Amino acid sequence: MSKRALRILVCTTQVPFARGGSELLAEGLRDALRARGHEADLVALPFSWTPRPNIMRGALAWRLLDLSTVENRPVDLVIATKFPSYAVRHPRKVVWLVHQHRQAYDWYGTALSDWGAQPGDAEARKALLRLDRRTLGEASKLFAISRNVAGRLRRGNGLTAETLYPPSHLEPLLTPGPFEPFILSVARLDAAKRVDLLLRALALAPAELRAVIVGHGPERQRLVRLAASLRLGQRVRFTGFAPDAEVAALYSRCRAVFYAPVDEDYGLSTIEAFHSGKPVVTTTDAGGVLEFVEDGLSGLVARPEPEALARCLAALADEKTARRLGQANRQRVAAITWDHAVAKLLGT
């Protein structure tokens, strides 16, 4: 593709009242394209995961859009991200896959999904996989935000994607700082993020360690009650939503970052911790996080059990250990930049 200024639409799905990493990625990509002289904008359609028919309707809504021209001027390229935005039609469609509908893929039949529990789910899942195979297969270029996501795509749909790690919008604000005795968690408070595991481990860890939990979500009240039942008291602080500058300051000051979702797609918290020169504490089943965290080198990896995680926290009670684990982490993520991402997506 030439280096002339292009008209580009970034396509994403917006679940009303929810905001997370995929929204930040889409907005960051739009801004990065604009900063490099392109005319770029977002196209975001609302989406609801329930009831089941809404899922296919959401994909059909993208299928019915004509984004080949806007205001009688051609659109050179669309870049689709999150399910089902990649169902959009366009002569030049690039997909930077955040994830598919995980409830029908790797979470199917597990406690994290209600798929598999209702009549007709097996057939609905087959239809969804066929849709994904067709619409993702239309892409002129197919990227995934991690090796983990690329692996799911290969196993579930027989498609090959190149791994392209997204930068964090916080990166310009992130700097190394002191190693104060608190573990930081920055994540949406839902079951898959397993913040409860941190609380249970903290109750078994040295008393001088604390936790600061940034984020909001449906699990907040349950987590607050759990912290009370574990008698953690002042050792835990729930901040709720925090401005970017405050989050960056917490990364700078923390002893380490806890991030251990179930088979995570990618994990911006990991990248943000590394940019801050901090180690990450995670688990053996955390998915994309393990593409960066090496046990004993850039962080600590435990079995997903409170006792095992507590031993990692106990090791981090020693500030020298935390400093050693974090000392090379900024270099580990130095190549994850918008310059690199945009060049790959545009083929320049």
C-alpha positions in Angstrom: 0.0 0.0 0.0 1.3 3.5 -0.9 2.4 6.0 1.8 -0.2 8.6 0.7 -2.8 9.7 3.3 -5.6 7.2 3.6 -9.2 7.3 4.7 -9.5 4.5 7.3 -12.3 3.3 9.5 -11.6 1.4 12.7 -14.5 -1.0 13.4 -15.3 -2.0 16.9 -18.1 -3.3 19.1 -19.4 -1.2 22.0 -21.3 -3.0 24.8 -23.3 -0.1 26.3 -22.1 1.0 29.8 -18.9 -1.1 29.5 -15.4 0.0 28.7 -12.2 -2.0 28.6 -9.0 -2.9 26.7 -10.7 -3.4 23.3 -12.2 0.1 23.4 -8.8 1.6 24.4 -7.2 -0.3 21.5 -9.7 1.0 18.9 -9.4 4.6 20.1 -5.6 4.3 20.3 -5.4 3.0 16.8 -7.6 5.8 15.5 -5.4 8.4 17.2 -2.2 6.8 16.0 -3.5 6.8 12.4 -4.4 10.5 12.7 -1.1 11.4 14.2 0.6 9.8 11.1 -1.4 12.0 8.7 -4.3 9.6 7.8 -8.0 10.5 8.0 -9.3 8.0 10.5 -12.4 7.5 12.5 -14.2 4.9 14.6 -17.3 3.0 13.6 -18.8 1.4 16.8 -22.1 -0.5 16.9 -23.8 -1.4 20.1 -23.9 -5.0 21.0 -25.6 -7.3 23.6 -24.5 -10.8 24.4 -28.0 -11.9 25.4 -30.4 -13.3 24.4 -28.8 -15.7 22.0 -30.5 -14.3 18.8 -28.9 -10.9 19.5 -25.5 -12.4 18.8 -26.2 -13.3 15.2 -28.3 -10.1 14.7 -25.2 -8.1 15.8 -23.1 -9.8 13.2 -25.8 -9.2 10.6 -25.9 -5.5 11.4 -22.2 -5.3 10.4 -22.8 -7.4 7.3 -25.5 -4.9 6.1 -23.3 -1.9 6.4 -21.8 -0.3 3.3 -18.5 1.4 4.3 -17.0 1.5 0.9 -17.8 5.2 0.6 -18.7 7.9 3.1 -20.0 11.3 1.9 -19.4 10.2 -1.7 -15.7 9.7 -1.0 -14.1 6.2 -1.0 -12.9 4.6 2.2 -9.5 3.1 1.4 -9.4 0.6 4.3 -11.3 -0.8 7.2 -9.6 -2.3 10.2 -11.9 -4.6 12.3 -11.1 -5.6 15.8 -13.6 -7.2 18.3 -16.4 -9.7 17.5 -18.6 -9.2 15.5 -17.1 -6.1 13.9 -15.0 -8.3 11.5 -18.3 -9.3 9.8 -18.2 -6.0 8.0 -17.8 -6.1 4.2 -15.2 -4.0 2.4 -12.9 -4.5 -0.6 -9.9 -3.9 1.7 -10.5 -5.3 5.1 -7.8 -5.9 7.7 -8.6 -7.6 10.9 -6.6 -7.0 14.1 -8.4 -9.7 16.2 -9.0 -8.9 19.9 -11.0 -12.0 20.5 -13.9 -14.0 19.2 -17.1 -14.7 21.2 -15.2 -16.6 23.9 -18.3 -18.0 25.5 -18.9 -20.1 22.4 -15.2 -21.0 22.0 -12.8 -21.8 24.8 -15.2 -21.0 27.6 -18.0 -23.2 26.1 -19.4 -25.6 28.7 -17.4 -24.0 31.6 -18.4 -21.9 34.6 -17.4 -18.8 32.7 -20.1 -19.3 30.0 -23.8 -20.2 29.9 -23.2 -21.7 26.4 -23.6 -25.4 26.5 -26.4 -25.3 29.0 -29.3 -24.3 26.8 -31.1 -26.4 24.1 -29.8 -25.6 20.6 -26.4 -24.3 21.9 -24.4 -26.9 19.9 -26.0 -25.9 16.6 -25.8 -22.2 17.4 -22.1 -22.7 18.1 -21.5 -24.4 14.8 -23.3 -21.5 13.0 -21.2 -19.0 14.8 -17.9 -20.8 13.9 -19.0 -21.0 10.3 -19.7 -17.2 10.3 -16.3 -16.5 11.8 -14.5 -18.7 9.3 -16.2 -16.9 6.4 -15.9 -13.3 7.6 -12.4 -13.6 9.1 -11.3 -15.4 6.0 -12.3 -12.4 3.9 -9.5 -10.3 5.4 -6.6 -9.3 3.2 -4.5 -9.4 6.3 -5.2 -11.1 9.5 -3.5 -10.1 12.8 -4.1 -11.3 16.4 -3.2 -9.3 19.5 -1.3 -12.3 21.0 0.0 -15.7 20.2 -2.8 -17.0 22.4 -5.5 -15.4 20.3 -3.8 -16.6 17.1 -3.8 -20.1 18.5 -7.5 -20.0 19.2 -8.1 -18.8 15.7 -6.1 -21.7 14.2 -7.7 -24.3 16.4 -11.3 -23.0 16.1 -11.4 -21.7 12.5 -8.4 -23.1 10.7 -7.0 -19.6 10.0 -3.5 -18.3 10.4 -2.9 -14.8 11.9 0.3 -12.9 12.5 0.8 -11.8 16.1 0.8 -8.0 16.6 1.0 -6.8 20.2 -1.0 -3.6 20.9 0.7 -0.7 22.8 -0.8 0.8 26.0 -2.3 4.3 25.9 -0.6 4.8 29.3 2.9 4.2 28.0 3.9 7.9 27.8 3.0 8.2 31.5 4.7 5.1 32.8 8.0 5.5 34.5 9.9 3.4 37.1 9.7 4.5 40.7 10.0 3.2 44.3 9.0 -0.3 45.3 6.4 0.4 48.0 5.0 -2.6 49.8 1.7 -3.0 47.9 0.6 -5.3 45.1 -1.3 -3.5 42.3 -4.3 -4.9 40.4 -5.7 -3.0 37.4 -8.5 -4.9 35.8 -12.2 -5.1 35.3 -13.8 -6.7 38.3 -15.4 -9.7 36.8 -15.0 -13.4 37.6 -12.6 -14.2 34.8 -10.0 -11.7 36.1 -9.8 -13.6 39.4 -9.1 -10.7 41.8 -10.5 -13.0 44.5 -7.4 -15.1 44.1 -5.2 -12.2 45.0 -7.3 -11.4 48.1 -7.2 -15.0 49.3 -3.4 -15.1 48.8 -2.9 -11.8 50.5 -4.6 -13.2 53.6 -1.8 -15.8 53.8 1.1 -13.5 52.9 3.3 -11.3 55.2 1.2 -8.7 56.9 3.4 -5.8 55.7 2.1 -6.4 52.1 -1.0 -4.5 51.0 -3.1 -4.5 47.8 -4.5 -1.7 45.7 -7.3 -2.8 43.4 -8.2 -0.4 40.5 -11.3 -1.0 38.4 -15.0 -1.6 38.6 -17.4 -4.3 37.4 -20.0 -6.8 38.5 -17.8 -8.5 41.1 -17.0 -5.4 43.1 -19.4 -5.9 46.0 -18.5 -9.6 46.3 -14.8 -8.8 46.4 -15.4 -6.2 49.1 -17.3 -8.7 51.2 -14.6 -11.3 50.6 -11.9 -8.9 51.8 -14.0 -8.2 54.9 -14.5 -11.9 55.6 -10.7 -12.5 55.3 -10.2 -9.7 57.8 -7.8 -7.8 55.5 -9.0 -4.4 56.7 -6.7 -1.6 55.8 -4.5 -4.0 53.8 -6.8 -3.7 50.8 -8.0 -0.5 49.0 -10.6 -0.5 46.2 -10.2 2.7 44.2 -12.9 2.1 41.6 -12.3 4.0 38.4 -9.1 6.1 38.5 -7.8 8.7 36.1 -4.9 7.7 33.9 -2.4 9.9 35.8 -3.3 8.2 39.1 -3.1 4.7 37.6 0.3 5.5 36.1 1.5 6.8 39.5 0.3 3.5 41.2 2.2 1.5 38.6 5.3 3.6 39.4 5.1 3.1 43.1 3.9 -0.5 43.5 6.1 -3.5 44.5 4.6 -5.7 41.8 1.5 -6.1 39.6 -0.9 -9.0 40.0 -2.6 -10.1 36.7 -3.9 -13.6 36.4 -7.1 -13.9 34.4 -8.3 -17.2 33.1 -6.5 -17.8 29.7 -6.2 -14.0 29.0 -6.3 -12.8 25.4 -3.3 -10.4 25.9 -3.3 -8.3 29.1 -2.4 -4.6 28.9 -1.7 -4.6 32.7 1.3 -6.8 32.0 2.7 -4.4 29.4 2.0 -1.4 31.7 3.8 -3.1 34.6 6.8 -3.8 32.4 6.9 -0.2 31.1 7.0 0.8 34.8 9.9 -1.6 35.5 7.8 -3.8 37.8 7.5 -7.6 37.9 4.2 -9.3 37.3 2.7 -12.1 39.5 0.6 -14.4 37.5 -0.6 -18.0 37.2 0.3 -21.0 35.0 -3.1 -20.8 33.2 -3.1 -17.0 32.5 -2.8 -17.3 28.7 -1.4 -14.3 26.9 0.2 -13.0 30.1 2.7 -15.9 29.9 4.0 -14.6 26.5 5.8 -12.0 28.6 6.2 -13.2 32.2 9.0 -15.7 32.8 9.1 -17.2 36.2 12.1 -15.9 38.1 13.2 -13.6 35.3 10.4 -11.0 34.7 8.0 -12.0 37.4 6.6 -15.0 39.3 4.3 -17.7 38.1 2.3 -19.8 40.5 -0.4 -22.4 40.3 -3.9 -20.8 40.4 -4.2 -21.5 44.1 -4.1 -19.1 47.1 -1.3 -21.0 48.9 1.0 -21.1 45.8 0.3 -17.4 45.0 0.9 -16.5 48.7 4.4 -17.9 48.4 5.1 -15.6 45.5 3.8 -12.6 47.5 6.0 -13.7 50.4 9.1 -13.6 48.0 8.1 -10.1 47.0 8.1 -8.9 50.6 11.8 -8.7 49.9 12.2 -5.4 47.9 15.5 -6.6 46.4 13.7 -9.5 44.8 11.1 -7.3 43.2 13.8 -4.9 41.9 15.8 -7.8 40.4 12.7 -9.2 38.6 11.6 -5.8 37.2 15.0 -4.4 36.2 14.9 -5.5 32.5 11.2 -5.4 31.9 11.2 -2.0 30.2 13.5 -3.3 27.5 11.3 -6.4 27.1 8.4 -4.3 25.8 10.3 -1.5 24.1 9.4 -2.7 20.6 5.6 -2.6 21.2 4.9 0.8 19.7 2.2 2.5 17.6 4.8 3.1 14.8 5.3 -0.7 14.5 1.6 -1.5 14.8 0.5 1.1 12.2 3.3 0.0 9.7 2.2 -3.6 10.0 -1.5 -2.9 9.6 -1.0 -0.7 6.6 1.7 -2.8 5.0 4.2 0.0 4.9 
